[in-house]
Amino acid sequence: MYTKLAVVLLFFITLSSCKKEEKISDHKINKKNIPPATKENSDEIKRTGTLFSFSNPDNTEIIKISASEVNDDTNFFLVGDQNSVIVSKYKKNKESQQLIQKEILLSDEFYYVTIDEKNCLRKKIDGVDYFLFALKESPKGNGDPEYILSFIMVNTATLKFYILKYAGEVTLRCEECIDGAFVKNEALESNLSIKKELYQFANQNKWVYHPTEEEKNINYYKNYEQKWYLDNNSKNSAGFIKSTYYKENLFQFSGQYDKDQVAENNDFKIVTYFRHNVIGYDKNKKLYFPIIVESCATGCDKKIRLISKDEIEISYEMDIQQPDTIHLNKIKFD
């Protein structure tokens, strides 16, 4: 979490609960400047919304960060097939605001976009005023499980901006974070002070996964997915499944499931998670073990049934894929 500094009447940020460095004023947007909804402009008003709005240091201009295709309930969730985030600069006048510059910060397709409204930052770096904020792009039924985080830093004087990206997938190891890595950006290599600030800002964000000391051990039960991938992507695992026994309850750790997702006999209990993993429990050894680890948006949901004492048949939601048979007694365990 960021430390809140003293609020002084110079700068301001509205429509968010951002943490601030530098002096922030309590300026309020004049609603008289917002045109009334008419038949001609009602669709546009519904589709766009202001995320952040603040004055420049000498209070002669207003900088607004806005978004298209906003959700009906909040401006901080974008739901369109095409979403965009824009920064605009307006000249302050007594009765109106004159647009003098506009830059597109984000333009994407077929992703939901969530803006982190509570964690943004206004800060001076080398005497220049910057605004930092974060957003998350989530897959929208396109079969790609990758999530993309963008940490954006805008020069409020020139509107020049820098973006640090982080790509990965959702993880069982925390509720909100994405398990992935930062994407190298050559533009940051030539400006080390900007790079340092962006990485520092990003590493404090709730969406970036930071393993605990226990989680740095690949054999820790919370790493069962990573361990399974490591074992089964190696050349030595060709032709059979490798797995690991865990005493910890992997069913409980992996989340809720329905009765129709369970296959069970006197020796085994097998659970398949919706478009996700297949996990087993050996009733005799009283140990849990992953059988299949995978996740996707479409095509990989599975139905399971025991066809013998130690054989399971797995059929997929895509009819073109033939059912698989897995012999539980042929799984290779560490």
C-alpha positions as CSV (number, residue, x, y, z in Angstrom):
1,M,0.0,0.0,0.0
2,Y,1.2,3.5,-0.7
3,T,1.9,6.1,2.0
4,K,-0.5,9.1,2.0
5,L,1.3,12.5,2.1
6,A,-0.1,15.8,3.3
7,V,-2.8,17.3,1.2
8,V,-2.0,21.0,0.3
9,L,-4.0,23.4,-1.9
10,L,-2.0,23.3,-5.1
11,F,-2.8,20.2,-7.2
12,F,-5.8,17.9,-7.1
13,I,-7.1,14.5,-8.2
14,T,-10.7,13.7,-8.2
15,L,-12.9,10.6,-9.0
16,S,-10.4,8.4,-7.3
17,S,-8.8,7.7,-3.9
18,C,-5.2,7.8,-5.3
19,K,-2.2,8.3,-3.1
20,K,-0.4,11.5,-3.8
21,E,3.1,12.8,-3.7
22,E,3.5,16.5,-4.3
23,K,0.8,19.0,-3.3
24,I,-2.8,18.3,-4.3
25,S,-5.6,20.8,-4.3
26,D,-9.3,20.2,-3.7
27,H,-10.5,21.6,-7.0
28,K,-13.9,20.3,-8.1
29,I,-15.1,19.8,-11.7
30,N,-17.7,22.4,-12.7
31,K,-20.7,20.3,-13.7
32,K,-22.1,23.3,-15.7
33,N,-19.4,22.6,-18.3
34,I,-20.9,19.1,-19.0
35,P,-23.5,19.3,-21.7
36,P,-27.0,18.0,-21.0
37,A,-27.8,14.6,-22.5
38,T,-29.6,14.9,-25.8
39,K,-30.7,12.4,-28.5
40,E,-27.5,13.3,-30.4
41,N,-25.0,12.8,-27.6
42,S,-26.7,10.3,-25.2
43,D,-25.0,7.3,-26.7
44,E,-21.5,8.9,-26.4
45,I,-22.1,9.9,-22.8
46,K,-23.1,6.3,-22.0
47,R,-20.1,4.9,-23.6
48,T,-17.4,7.2,-22.2
49,G,-16.4,8.3,-18.8
50,T,-13.7,10.2,-16.9
51,L,-11.3,8.2,-14.8
52,F,-9.1,10.9,-13.3
53,S,-9.0,14.7,-13.6
54,F,-6.6,17.2,-12.2
55,S,-5.0,20.6,-12.8
56,N,-1.4,21.2,-14.0
57,P,1.0,22.7,-11.4
58,D,0.3,26.3,-12.4
59,N,-3.5,25.7,-12.5
60,T,-3.9,26.9,-16.1
61,E,-4.8,23.6,-17.7
62,I,-6.9,20.5,-16.9
63,I,-5.6,17.0,-17.6
64,K,-8.3,14.3,-18.0
65,I,-7.9,10.5,-18.4
66,S,-11.0,9.0,-19.8
67,A,-12.2,5.7,-21.2
68,S,-14.6,4.3,-23.8
69,E,-17.2,1.5,-23.4
70,V,-17.5,1.9,-19.7
71,N,-19.7,-0.3,-17.7
72,D,-23.1,1.1,-16.6
73,D,-22.2,0.9,-12.9
74,T,-18.6,2.2,-13.0
75,N,-16.2,4.0,-15.2
76,F,-13.4,1.8,-14.1
77,F,-14.5,-1.3,-15.9
78,L,-14.5,-1.3,-19.8
79,V,-16.7,-3.9,-21.5
80,G,-16.7,-3.1,-25.2
81,D,-15.4,-5.2,-28.1
82,Q,-13.0,-2.3,-28.6
83,N,-11.8,-0.3,-25.6
84,S,-9.6,2.7,-25.3
85,V,-8.1,4.9,-22.6
86,I,-7.2,8.5,-23.6
87,V,-5.4,11.4,-21.9
88,S,-6.5,14.9,-22.9
89,K,-5.4,18.4,-22.0
90,Y,-7.7,21.3,-21.8
91,K,-7.0,25.1,-21.6
92,K,-8.8,26.6,-18.6
93,N,-11.2,29.4,-19.5
94,K,-13.8,31.1,-17.4
95,E,-16.9,29.4,-18.9
96,S,-15.5,26.6,-21.0
97,Q,-12.6,24.2,-21.5
98,Q,-10.7,24.2,-24.8
99,L,-9.1,20.9,-25.9
100,I,-5.5,21.4,-26.9
101,Q,-4.0,17.9,-26.9
102,K,-5.0,14.3,-26.8
103,E,-3.1,11.0,-26.7
104,I,-4.3,7.4,-26.8
105,L,-2.8,5.4,-23.9
106,L,-4.6,2.1,-24.7
107,S,-6.5,0.6,-27.5
108,D,-7.5,-3.1,-27.5
109,E,-10.0,-5.6,-28.8
110,F,-11.9,-8.5,-27.1
111,Y,-10.6,-7.8,-23.6
112,Y,-12.3,-6.6,-20.5
113,V,-10.3,-3.7,-19.0
114,T,-10.2,-2.9,-15.3
115,I,-8.6,0.3,-14.1
116,D,-7.2,0.3,-10.5
117,E,-9.0,3.3,-9.2
118,K,-7.5,3.3,-5.7
119,N,-3.9,3.0,-6.5
120,C,-2.5,5.8,-8.6
121,L,0.2,8.3,-8.0
122,R,1.0,12.0,-8.8
123,K,4.7,12.6,-8.4
124,K,7.5,14.9,-9.5
125,I,10.6,13.2,-10.9
126,D,13.6,15.3,-11.8
127,G,11.4,18.4,-11.6
128,V,8.7,17.0,-14.0
129,D,5.1,16.3,-12.9
130,Y,4.0,12.8,-13.7
131,F,0.8,10.8,-13.1
132,L,0.9,7.0,-12.7
133,F,-1.9,4.5,-12.8
134,A,-2.5,0.8,-13.6
135,L,-5.0,-1.3,-15.6
136,K,-5.7,-4.9,-16.2
137,E,-6.8,-6.6,-19.5
138,S,-8.7,-9.8,-19.0
139,P,-9.5,-12.4,-21.7
140,K,-13.0,-12.1,-23.1
141,G,-13.9,-15.6,-24.2
142,N,-11.1,-15.8,-26.8
143,G,-9.5,-19.0,-25.6
144,D,-6.4,-17.2,-24.4
145,P,-5.8,-17.4,-20.6
146,E,-3.2,-14.6,-20.6
147,Y,-3.9,-11.4,-18.6
148,I,-2.0,-8.2,-19.3
149,L,-1.2,-5.5,-16.7
150,S,-0.2,-2.1,-17.9
151,F,1.5,0.4,-15.6
152,I,1.2,3.8,-17.3
153,M,3.2,7.0,-16.5
154,V,2.2,10.3,-18.1
155,N,4.2,13.5,-18.3
156,T,1.5,16.0,-17.4
157,A,3.3,18.8,-19.3
158,T,3.8,17.1,-22.7
159,L,1.5,14.1,-22.3
160,K,4.4,11.9,-23.3
161,F,3.8,8.5,-21.7
162,Y,5.6,5.3,-20.8
163,I,4.1,1.8,-20.3
164,L,5.5,-1.1,-18.3
165,K,3.7,-4.3,-19.1
166,Y,3.3,-7.5,-17.1
167,A,1.8,-10.7,-18.6
168,G,0.7,-13.9,-17.0
169,E,-2.3,-16.0,-15.8
170,V,-4.5,-16.1,-12.8
171,T,-3.0,-18.2,-10.0
172,L,-4.4,-20.3,-7.1
173,R,-1.6,-18.8,-4.9
174,C,-3.5,-15.5,-4.4
175,E,-7.0,-14.2,-5.0
176,E,-6.3,-11.1,-7.1
177,C,-2.8,-11.4,-8.5
178,I,-1.5,-12.5,-11.9
179,D,1.3,-15.0,-12.0
180,G,3.7,-13.8,-14.7
181,A,6.6,-11.6,-15.6
182,F,7.4,-8.1,-16.7
183,V,7.8,-7.5,-20.4
184,K,11.0,-5.7,-21.3
185,N,10.5,-2.3,-22.8
186,E,13.4,-0.8,-24.7
187,A,12.0,2.7,-24.3
188,L,12.6,2.5,-20.6
189,E,16.2,1.5,-21.0
190,S,17.2,5.0,-22.1
191,N,15.5,6.7,-19.1
192,L,16.6,4.9,-15.9
193,S,14.8,7.3,-13.5
194,I,11.4,6.6,-15.3
195,K,12.2,2.9,-15.4
196,K,12.9,2.8,-11.6
197,E,9.7,4.7,-10.8
198,L,7.6,2.5,-13.0
199,Y,9.0,-0.8,-11.6
200,Q,8.6,0.5,-8.0
201,F,5.0,1.6,-8.7
202,A,4.2,-1.8,-10.4
203,N,5.8,-4.0,-7.7
204,Q,3.5,-2.4,-5.1
205,N,0.4,-3.3,-7.0
206,K,-2.0,-6.0,-5.7
207,W,-2.2,-7.6,-9.2
208,V,1.5,-8.5,-9.4
209,Y,2.4,-11.8,-7.8
210,H,5.2,-11.9,-5.3
211,P,6.0,-15.4,-3.9
212,T,6.5,-16.0,-0.2
213,E,9.6,-17.8,1.0
214,E,7.6,-21.1,1.1
215,E,6.3,-20.5,-2.4
216,K,9.8,-20.2,-3.8
217,N,10.2,-23.9,-3.2
218,I,8.8,-25.8,-6.2
219,N,7.8,-28.7,-4.0
220,Y,5.5,-26.6,-1.8
221,Y,1.9,-27.7,-2.3
222,K,0.7,-24.3,-3.5
223,N,3.1,-24.8,-6.5
224,Y,1.5,-28.1,-7.5
225,E,0.5,-26.7,-10.9
226,Q,4.0,-25.3,-11.7
227,K,5.5,-28.6,-10.5
228,W,3.2,-30.6,-12.7
229,Y,4.1,-28.5,-15.8
230,L,7.8,-28.8,-15.0
231,D,7.6,-32.6,-14.7
232,N,5.4,-33.1,-17.7
233,N,7.1,-30.7,-20.2
234,S,10.4,-32.5,-19.8
235,K,11.6,-35.1,-22.3
236,N,11.7,-37.7,-19.5
237,S,7.9,-37.6,-19.1
238,A,7.0,-38.5,-22.7
239,G,4.4,-41.2,-22.9
240,F,3.2,-41.1,-19.3
241,I,2.1,-38.7,-16.6
242,K,4.3,-37.6,-13.8
243,S,2.8,-36.4,-10.6
244,T,3.5,-35.7,-6.9
245,Y,1.8,-36.7,-3.7
246,Y,0.7,-34.0,-1.3
247,K,-0.7,-34.4,2.2
248,E,-2.4,-31.0,1.9
249,N,-6.0,-31.0,0.7
250,L,-5.7,-30.0,-3.0
251,F,-9.5,-30.1,-3.4
252,Q,-10.0,-27.4,-0.8
253,F,-7.1,-25.4,-2.1
254,S,-8.3,-25.5,-5.7
255,G,-11.8,-24.3,-4.9
256,Q,-15.4,-25.4,-5.0
257,Y,-16.8,-28.1,-7.3
258,D,-20.2,-29.7,-8.0
259,K,-21.2,-33.3,-7.4
260,D,-21.3,-34.0,-11.2
261,Q,-17.6,-33.2,-11.3
262,V,-16.7,-36.1,-9.1
263,A,-15.9,-39.8,-9.9
264,E,-15.4,-42.0,-6.9
265,N,-14.9,-45.6,-5.8
266,N,-13.4,-47.4,-2.7
267,D,-9.9,-46.5,-3.6
268,F,-10.0,-43.1,-5.4
269,K,-11.8,-39.8,-5.5
270,I,-11.3,-37.8,-8.7
271,V,-12.5,-34.2,-9.2
272,T,-12.4,-32.2,-12.4
273,Y,-12.7,-28.4,-12.2
274,F,-14.5,-26.4,-14.8
275,R,-12.1,-25.7,-17.7
276,H,-9.2,-26.4,-15.3
277,N,-7.4,-29.2,-13.4
278,V,-8.2,-32.8,-12.7
279,I,-7.1,-33.8,-9.2
280,G,-7.1,-37.2,-7.5
281,Y,-7.2,-38.5,-3.9
282,D,-5.8,-41.9,-3.0
283,K,-8.0,-43.1,-0.1
284,N,-5.6,-45.8,0.9
285,K,-2.5,-43.6,1.0
286,K,-4.6,-40.6,2.2
287,L,-2.7,-38.4,-0.2
288,Y,-3.7,-35.9,-3.0
289,F,-2.1,-35.7,-6.5
290,P,-2.7,-33.7,-9.7
291,I,-3.6,-35.8,-12.7
292,I,-4.0,-33.1,-15.4
293,V,-3.2,-29.4,-15.0
294,E,-4.6,-27.0,-17.7
295,S,-6.8,-24.0,-18.0
296,C,-8.4,-22.2,-20.9
297,A,-11.5,-20.1,-21.7
298,T,-13.1,-22.6,-24.1
299,G,-12.6,-26.1,-25.3
300,C,-10.9,-27.8,-22.3
301,D,-13.9,-28.5,-20.0
302,K,-13.8,-32.2,-19.1
303,K,-16.2,-34.9,-17.9
304,I,-14.7,-37.8,-16.0
305,R,-15.8,-41.3,-15.1
306,L,-14.2,-44.4,-13.6
307,I,-14.3,-47.2,-16.0
308,S,-12.5,-49.7,-13.8
309,K,-10.9,-49.8,-10.4
310,D,-8.0,-47.6,-11.4
311,E,-8.9,-46.2,-14.8
312,I,-10.6,-43.0,-15.6
313,E,-12.0,-41.8,-18.9
314,I,-11.9,-38.1,-19.7
315,S,-14.1,-36.6,-22.4
316,Y,-13.8,-33.0,-23.5
317,E,-16.5,-30.4,-24.3
318,M,-15.2,-30.2,-27.9
319,D,-16.6,-33.3,-29.8
320,I,-13.7,-33.3,-32.2
321,Q,-11.4,-34.5,-29.3
322,Q,-11.5,-38.2,-28.5
323,P,-11.8,-39.3,-24.9
324,D,-8.6,-40.1,-23.0
325,T,-8.1,-43.0,-20.7
326,I,-5.7,-42.6,-17.8
327,H,-4.4,-45.6,-15.8
328,L,-3.9,-44.2,-12.3
329,N,-1.5,-47.0,-11.4
330,K,0.7,-46.0,-14.3
331,I,1.3,-42.4,-13.1
332,K,4.9,-41.9,-12.1
333,F,5.3,-40.3,-8.7
334,D,8.2,-38.5,-7.1
